[in-house]
């Protein structure tokens, strides 16, 4: 934890800020991209949201209180930026978020950055039917293999609540896959 505090101090110090932020980018760019991509599904959108996420992280570092890990704080920003992006995109498209998500899933097969097969498309369709919170919990646990404690810090929800959400999500996904 002391190492993290030293790193945060380097991020806040104007003399070491650029180098420290480069380290932050190198260390978290790929995992944050994957997290965002799991939420927004589209590569180009994920790149845009990732860029906005790092801008927000840079702008708000001075407000980081250290009440959670830096990792969790950044993931919370990435999650919020992703959800905000999806809401804005559905609003500007004039369609519901569910319709937008289904269109994006339908376009996954044409996405050169998506290397999934028919089963993975079916999984994405099943996930799209879940409530937003269950989607987030399932994606973080299943795709990113985050621990419940980490997800709890990111989403600000109890571990017990997350376990229940994940269990319900799995049951709904299993039901969808077996009937379709």
Steps between C-alpha positions, in 0.01 A plus 500: 500500500793733568628439145163607365507817712850581369376446145204731562739761640703473177179546300418815696851649495543728195866392468422127478142515372563432130721198561264359763200547272685316222549211745132515587407485131734207436375307800127559464427578135439137398295391805288816490445461125384141554266610779353779289474277192302246702249774580475693170584200275627709207876550451484861378261596776724329756799701375304825537379410848852393602637835392228682697571276798868590509416869463262473799761307699763767428263787580377343825818350646522790746157393633598135553460444874661158522188345654524225239783367289605711203404203278144498637467876469609493135268209422212693658577795272523267198169336592324834546645637176387186314145517636477873431626444147236232435222722637611793284535279193149357542362851555666642187396192298142538617477135606483326835822377658378142451445556127841664471664210682329245276613689188856502632487125569367439148797699364756305704548240227614771259734655759860410403602538865248239618639148476200321650289225352127428486489387863659824617247700299222301669662572839507873421131488405420326829700758696316781319172377650629543856439813708792745485645411842489126431670563165781691668549245776495208258744662257743600776491157662480278192707682238746692716516251786488775761446401860171590667691734735643691201161521331353619830749789513438589135120491514456600865282197575524234769676173421185308595292706259753442224500124557121497478506711182759275340307185594176643353684609185648153450157337542342739247783448251480121537123515439544717189776283353307177558182633337662676202 
